[in-house]
Amino acid sequence: VHAVLTADDVPGRPLFGLEHPDQPVLATEEVRYWGEPVVIVAAEDPETARRAAAAVAVKYEELLPLVDPEEADDRGEVFRRIRIRRGDQRAAGSVIVEGEYEVGMQDQAPLGTEAGLAIPDGVGGVDLHATTQFVHADHEQIVASLRVAPEMVRSHPTGIGGAFGAREDVNLHIHLCMLALHTGRPVKQVYQRGESFTGHVHRHPARLRYRHEADDDGRLIRVEAQVILDGGAYASTTSAVLGNACYFTVGPYKCDNVTVDGVGVRTNNPPCGAMRGFGAVQVCFAYESQMDRLAEAVGIDPLEIRRRNVLATGDPLATTGQVIITPLPTREVIDSLVAMPLPTDDESNDPLRLPGGTGLTTSREDVRRGVGYACGIKNLGFSEGSDDYAQARVLLTPEGALVETAAIEVGQGLVNVLGQLVRTALGVGRVEVRHVDTSRIDSAGSTSASRQTQLTGGAVLEAANQLKDRILAQYPGDHVDDDGVWNGDELVVSYADLVDEGWVETTTFRHPPTEEADEDGQGVLHADFAVAGHRAVVDVDIGLGLVRVVRVDTAQDVGKALNPESVRGQIEGGILQGVGLAIMEELIIDDGVIRNPTFTDYLLPTVLDAPEVEALLIEEDGSWGPLGAKGVGEPPTISSTAAVVAAIRDATGLDLNRVPVRPEHIALAGDMT
């Protein structure tokens, strides 16, 4: 054993946090959630380290945990409150529907757990290679806790197997650097699965209360909503998640009179933060449930009521009043869903095509089919006055054009898109994308909020264009390629000569400015928006409560699809996460303790659960992203959950106001009411 460190050994700031430093590097005096680190140990091998950690004696005085978010609100344990008031607060409609909804705690469940390697440089500094979505934010927090000069810490981007928001926050980063500097040796740490479940943030559980008022034709007159998010023990990104939840409480629909009260609370439950579609997922389940109920109350088709209220370019967002100036093809999304053919009835008795699968629990005659629809909307990029930017560098090397960036590739296809942009703009066919550490380039921001294609892509495109313009200004010609600069058929200067001259361009790209909301929640809060729609087809065995999601079709607003296959991959993966939240994925929390921190008990959709998917990409020029592209990663997850639950309601006739929908919510519905 080479080191045993506690809170007393933290050299600098004892707290860290992505938006607000409130979480101890190592707990002292009070442990606020189950699994919070108290001591870190470094040893020659993993087994010795675990035996040493098990030998640490910690004396605890057990306190009564605060686990109910509404009680936390009553006690003033609040991270943020949001108040939105728009239009006539006395406006009333002739048709009223009310509902209360609940969303469970979903985990990002990346297949690769958190891991890292810290290497001391021998002069008081350290190089960190760790799973992350935001190296510069990690760097800032590490430097503060180590109390060293910024240049003494180099945080390196690494390839990671999925993230979905779980790697936006610091977890093992400061611990690794402390141990490496204390021992003077490289230190490696890899979380086991149970440690991963407690070591990263999760999707916020939500309680939502809604009241929709419409006229006799189903046009929205007024929407009132209350949103409670359980942020767990520490702040993380609860403020931003609550912002999305509140500002998109009405969805992609017009309404002139809106009242929203939202709160993100502190409890002793596991900390929650960003997860794909953060905030927008929770409220979409509620507002789409409301739209279906409103359609039923008015007596019209669920898609027709959405058409009558559709939000489009030139309309004000229902909550903030911000006029949407970028493309928002909501009506085209809805019409595209209608035009997609439904699958034919399935008469097969193949167990893999029945609810329950190879468990051989269901007969075809016990199956009922349902169809459900949902639409969702979310902002793209950071909001509420954030200085959201990305820096990128393009230079010429003997091997071809080189892109340098700190943007994190998490499997979304960013590397391919950046290469495509450089080839398109600069004309050089050989392009390498290299992720460089925090000492070599400024921030590219977080790989989150569907922002990297637009922000880092925008920076790369701008750098490539400026580099080409400068080259052609010095060597008059009409284009650049792998051979050099050409003027018609004449080679003006060779590529090798350009390399020798050291051509390089570094650019920082910012999205259009946004602002903080006023006291009524009004203002230009978002830089861009994207909308998507989903239609789910499910088969349900009502007697056993088993569900098979047969098909999920989607139409999605993508701006310009730079790499259509990559976009479709994002859509299919996002839909499967939405299916997971709809019918199986939930961390079970009992008095603050996670009862299912393994993949044995935390159920994930497998390839056998994956529905057939048809995706239509709705392309429309006008966004500020490179060549008109929009971010595409989050919309597939936002409304797919609501569509699946709507389909289950269609098959069963049940209300189903909570996700995930468990078998007992269907089979025992009569006993649970």
N, C-alpha and C positions, 0 to 999 in steps of 0.2 A: 504494500500500500504506500503510495507516494504523496497523497494529500487527502485531508478531511477538512472541508471548509464550511463555515457557517456565515450568517449575516454579518458577524463581526469582521469577516475577512473581505467584505466588499470594499474596494479601495475608494470608490467615489460615491456618486448618487445611489442610494439604496433602492430606488424605485425606478421602474420602467413603464412604458406604455406607448402605444402607437399614436394616440391623439392626446392623451393626458397621462403623465407618469404617476400612477397610483398603485402599481402592483410591485410588491417586494421582489428583489432578485432572489432572496431566500427569506422565508417567513421568519419573523421574530415577534414574540409576545402573543400573536394571535394567528392561527391558521384559518383562513376564511373560506376555503372550499376543500372538498375531498380530493386528495392527490396533489395538493400544493407542495412544492419543494421546500425542504427545511435544511437539508445538508447535502453537499455534493462530495463524491469520493472518486479518486483516481487511483487505479492500481495497474499492475503489470498485465493483467488479462481480465476479461469480463467476469469470469467466475469469481476471482478474488475480489474484484470490485463489488460484486453483489453480496458476497459474504460479509465484506466490511460494512457495507451499507446496512445490512440486516443486523449487524452488531451494534449499531448506533442506538443508544437509548434516549428516547424523547419522552418527557413527562408531560402529559396533556391533562388539562382540566376541561371536561366536556361541557360545552355550552349548548343552549337550545338554539338550533339553526333557524334563520329566517328563510323560509322556502316558498312562501306564497307571495306572488308579485303584487296582488292587490293590498295585502297587509303592508308590504314594503312601501307602496305608494302612500298609504295612510300614515305611515311612520316617517315619511319624508326622506326615505332612502332612494334618492332620485339622481340619475345621471343627467337627464335632460327632459324638459317639457316643451311641447310644441302646441301652439294655439293658432288655428286658422279660422278666419272669419271673412267670407266673401259674399257679397250680394245682400239681399234682403233676408235678414234672419227671421222674419215673420212670414216669409213665403210658405205656402202650403199647397199640396196637391190633393186631387180627389182620390187617388189610389195610393195606399200606404202599405209597405211591407217592412217588417222588422226582423232582425235575426241576431243571434249571438253565435260566435264561431271561435274555434280553438285550433291552434297549430302546435304540434309537438316539437320536441327538440331533435332536429336532424343533424347527423354528423357528416362532414365532408368525406370521411372514410377513404382517404387516398391509399392506394395499394402499397405504396412505399411509405414507411414510417419516417418520422423526423430523424435526421442524421447530420453529423458534421465532423469536420477535422480542423483543429486549431494548431497552427505551427508557429512557435515563437521564433523571432528573428535574431535573438541573441543580444539585442541592444534595447530591449524593453518594449518592442513592438510585437505584433502578431498578425498572421494571415489566417483568415477564417474562410473555410469552404463549407457552407451549410445550406440545407433546404430553406428556401425563402422565396417570397414573391416581390421583395422590395429591399434590395441590398442597402440603399442609402439610408432608409429609415432604420434598418438594423444597425448600421454604422453609427448613426447619431446616438442611439440608445447605448450601444456598447461603449463608445468613447466616454459618455457621461458617467457610466458606472465604473469604468476602469480608472477614470480621472487621468487620462493621458491626452496628449495632443492628437488632433484628428489624423495627422499623417502617420501616426504610430499603429493605426489599425487599418488593415486592408480587407474589406469584405468582398469576396469573390462570388459572382453568380455561378450557380451549378445547375446541371440538368436534374430535374426532379420528376418523379412519377406521379403527377397530379398534385393539385393544391386546392382549388375551389374556394379559396379564402382562408383555409386552415394555416397557410404559411405566410400570411401577411403580418402576423404578430411574432415578436421574439418569444422563443421558448428555451432551447438549450444554448443559444448563441453566447450569452454573457457567461454562463457556467463554463463552457468550453474554453473561452479566452482566459477566465480566471485560473482554471486548472493548468492551462498551458504555460501561463506566465509564472505561476507559483512553482511548478515542477521544472520549468525550463526544457520541457520535452513536448513533442507532438502528442496531442490527446484526441482520441476518436470516441465518439458517442453515437449509439444507435438506439432509438427507443424500441422497446418491445411493443406489441400491439396494445396491451392495456395501458402502458405509459403514454402511447400516442393518444388514446381516447381522453386521458386526463391532461395531456400536455398541450393541446391546442384548443382554440375556441370552437364553438358550434353555432348552428343556426339558432337565432332567438326564438324560443317559444312565444306564442302570442295569444292574447285574448282580445277579441274584437266584437264590438257592438255596433250595429248599423241600423239606420232608418232611411229608407228611400221613399220619396214622395214624387208621384208623377201625375200627369193629366190623364184623361180617359183614353188617349191614344198611346200612352206609354212613354211620352217625352218627359225627361227628368225635370222636375221643378226644384227639388231640394234634396240634398244628401247630408246626413248627419252621422258622424262616426266617432267612436272612442277606441283608441288603440293602446294596449298595454304590452310592452315587450319586457321580458325578463332578461336583463343583461348579465345576471350572475354576479360573481364576487368583485369583478373589476371592470373598468370602463371599456377597454378595447375600443371598438368602433361603434359602440351602441348609439352614440350621437348621430352618426351618419346613417346607420341602419334605420333609426327612428325617423330621420328626415325623409328617406325614401318611402317608408311606410306611410307617413302622413301626407306627403305631397302627391302620392299616387293612390290615395284612398278611393277615388272615384273611378280610376281606370281610364281607358281610352275613350271616354265619353264626355259630351258637353253637359254642363250644368252650371247655371248662373248663381246658385245660392248654396253655399257649402259651409258646414260647421264641423271642425275636426279638433279633438283634444287628444293629444298623444303623450305618452310618458314611457321612458325607459328607466327601469328600476334596478337597484342593487339588492341582491339576495345572497344567500350562501350556497346557491346552486353553482354548477360549473360555469366559468366565464363564457360568454357568448360574443361573437363578433361577426365578421363578414362570412357569408357563404353565398355562392352563385345566385345572383338576383336579389341580394340582401335587402330586406324590407319589402320589396315589391312582390316577392313570392307570397308572403303572409297575407297581405291585404288583397291580392288577386283572388285567392281562394274565397275570401269573404265577399268582395264586390261582385264576382261572377256568380256566386250562389244567389246573391240578391237580385241580379239581373234575370236569372232564370225564374225566380219566384215572382218578380214583377211581371214577366211575360205571362206567367200562368194567371196572375191576378187580372191582367188586362185582357187575356184571352187571345194572345197572338203568339206566333212562332218565336222561339228564343233568339234566332238569328235576326229576325225582323226587328225585335226591340233594340238590338244592338245597332242595326242600320239606322234606325230613327234617331239614335243619340250619338252617332259616330263623331269622333274628334278628328279633325284634319288640319292641314296646314292653313294658317290664317286664323284659327280659333284660339281663344284663351284656354290655358289649362284650367280645369274646373277649380282646383284648390288655390293656386298661386296667382292666377290671372295672367301669367306669362303668355304672350302671344307666340304661337309656334311658327317659326319662320323657315325651318328646315323641312324636308319632305316627311310626311307622315301618312302613308297610304292605307289607313285603317279600313276604309270601305273596300279597297281592292283585296286586302287580306281576307275580309269576310266573304266577299264574292268568290274568291278563289277556293275557299273551303267548301262552299256550296257546290261548286262545279266539279269537285273531286268525286268520283264514283265510290259508293259504299261497297264494302266487301259483300260477297254473296253469303247466304246462310250456310253455316257449317254443319253438315250431317255426320261428320266423321266421329268414330268412337276411338280414334287414336288417343291414348292417354295424354300425349303431349299437346293435344289440341283441346283439352278439357281442363276446367278449374281443378286444382289438386294434382294435376300431372300424373307422374308415375306412382303416386300414392294410391291410385285406383280407387278414389273415393267417390267419384261423380259419374253418373250416367248421363248420356246426352239428353234424355227426356227431362232431366232435372235442371237443365240450363236455360236461363233467360238472357236474352241479349239486350244491351242498352247502348245508346249513342248519346254523347254529350259534347258540348262546344264551350270554348272559353277563349277570351282574348286578353292580352296583357300589354302593359306599357312600362318602360323604364327609361331613365336618363342614361346617357353615355358620357363617361368621364366624370371627374370630380366636380362638385357643385358648391353652391352657397358661398361664392367669393373665393374659392380655393384658387391659388396660383398654380394651375395644373399645366405641367410642361414635361417635355422629354428632350434630352440632348442626344445627338448621334453624330458620328464622324464617318466620312467616306474618304478613302485614300487609295492611291494607285500603288500596287506592289508588283514585283515580277510575276507573281502567280495570278494576278487579276485585281479587280476592285475588292477592297476590304472594308466591311462595315464594322465599326466598333460601337458597342452599346452596352449599357448596364441593364437593359430590359430582360426580364426573365422569360425563358421559354419553358412552358409547363405542359407541352404537348398540344398546344392550340394551333400550331403551324406558323408562328410568328417568323421563324427563321426563313421559311419558304417565301412568305410575303415580302419580307425585307429584300431578299435576293431578287425577287421579281421586280420590285420597284426600281432597284438600281439598274437592272438590265434594261428596263423600259426607258428610264430617264437618261442614263449615261451612255448606253449603247454597248457597254462592255459585257461580253457573255459570261466571263468567268468571275463569279462573285462568291466571297466567303463572308459569313457573319460570325464575328468573334465577340463573345461576352467578356468584358474587361472589368477589373475591380474598381472600387470606389476612389482609388488614388489617381486613376487615369482618365476618368470622364465624370461629368456631372450626372445628376439623376435622370433616369428615364421614368421615374414614378413606379407605382405598383402595377404588377400584372393583375389587375382587378378592374371592376367597373366597366368591363368591355371596352377598355381604353387604349390598349397597346397598338392595335392596327391603326387607329386614328392618330394617336399622339406620336409614338415612336415611328410608325409608318410615315406620318407627316414630316417628321424631322429628317428621316432618311431620304425621302423624295426631294425635300427642299435642298438638302446637302448635295445630292447627286445632280440636281438641276443647276445649282449654283456652281458646282465644280465644272460641269460641262460648259456653262456660259463663260467662265473665266478662261478655260482652255481655248475655246473658240474665239474669245476676244484677243488672245495672244497669237493664236495660229489660225488665221481666217480659213474657215472651211465650213462644210455643211453637216458633218456628223463625225462621231467618234465610235471606234469599235476596237476589237482586240489587236488590230494592227497599228492603230494610231488615229491621227486626224486626217480626214479625207476632204478634198474639195473636188467634187465630181469624181473622176477616175484617178485623180492625182493624190498620192500620199504626201501630205504636207509635213508631218513629223511622225516618227515612229513611236509606237507604244513604249519601247525600251527607253527612248529619250525622255518621254514624259515621266516615266518612273524615276529616272536619274535626277530629274528636276524636283522631285518630291512633292507632287501635287496632293493637296489635302484640303478638305472642307469640313468644318465643324459647325453644326447648326442647333439652335434651341428652338423648338416649336411649341407654341402655346395655342390652346383652343380659345374661342371667343370668350370674352370676359363674362363672368357671372357676378352676382351680388348676394349679400345676406338678406334674408327675409326681414320685412318690417314687423311691427308688433302684431299685425294681423296675418302674418305668414305670406304676405304678398311680395312679389318682385321677380326679377329675371334670375332665377336660381340655377338654371340648367343650360348647358351648352348645346345639347342635342338630345334626341329621343329616338327610340325604336319601338315598333309594335309587332306583335306576332299573334297568330291565332292557331288554335289546335282543335281537332275533332278526334275524340277517342271512341273506340268501339270495344265493349267489354262483354264477356260471358260470365254469368254469375250463377253459382249454386246457392240459392237462398237458404236452403235448409242447413247447409254447413257453413255458409258465410264465406265461401271461397270465390276468388275473382281471378279470371285470366284476362289480361289486357291484350286484345286481339290485334289491334291496329291503332296507331296514332298518326294522323295526317296533319300537316302544318303548312301554313303560308307565312313567310317571315320577310319583313322589311329589312333589306341588307344594304341599301344604298347602291354601291357597285361591288359585286362579288369578285374580289381580286383572285381568289383561288376557290372556285366553286366546290371542288371535292373536299377541301379543308373546311369550308363553310358547312357542307352537309355532315361532315364528321362531328363538328361542334353541335349541330342540331340534333343528331341522333344521340350523342352522349348526354346532352342537356335534357332531352325528353326522358331518357332512362332515369336520370336523377329525379325528375318530376314524378315519374311512375313510382319510384321508391318512396317518396314522401307521401304519395297518395295511398299506398296500400301496405307498406311494410316497414319503412325506416323510421325508428324512433329510439333515442336513448331513454331508458326508463330510469327516472330519478326518484329515489326514495329517501326523504329527509336529507337531500343533498348528495346522496351516494349514487353513483352510476352502477346499476345492477346488471348491465349487459355489456361490459367493455371488451367483448371479443366478437370475432366474426361468426362464432357459433350462435351467439344470441342476438347480436345486432344484424338483422337480416338485410342483405343487399340484393337487388335484382341481379340475376346471372344471365348468361346468354339464353338460357331456356325461358327466362321471363321476358326477354326483349320482344316487344311487339314489332310487327311490320311497320315501316315508316315511309311515307312519301312526303317529300319536302319540295315546295315551290318557293323559289327565291324571287321576291318582288324587288326589282331593281328600279331605282328612280334617282336621277341626277339632282344634285343640289346641296349635299352635305359637305362640310368643310374637311372631311377626312381625305386621305390621298386618293385622287381620281374619283372622289365622291363616295368612298367606302365608309361604311358604318361598322362599329363593333357588333359582333354577332354571338358572343359567348353566353350571355345571360338570358335573352328572351326565350330560348327553348325550354328553360326550366320554369319560367314564371307562370305561364298559363297551362302547361301540360298537366300539372297536378289538378287544377280546377276542372279541366276537361274530363279527366278520368273519373273524378268523383261525380261529376254531372252525369256521366254515362252509367255509373252504378246506381245513382238515384233513378235514372230512367228505367233501369232494369228492375228495381226493387220497389219503387214508390216511397222509399224512406227519406227522411230529412237529411241525415248525415251531415252534421254541423262541425265535425272534427276530423282532422287528418293527423296521422294515417288512419284510414278506415280498417279496423281490425275485423276478423271473422265474427266476433261476438256482437259487433255493432250491427251486423246484418242478421245473423242467425238468431240472436237473442234480443232483437230490437223490441219485441213486445214485452219482454221481461225487464228491460232496462228503462222503460218509460214510466 
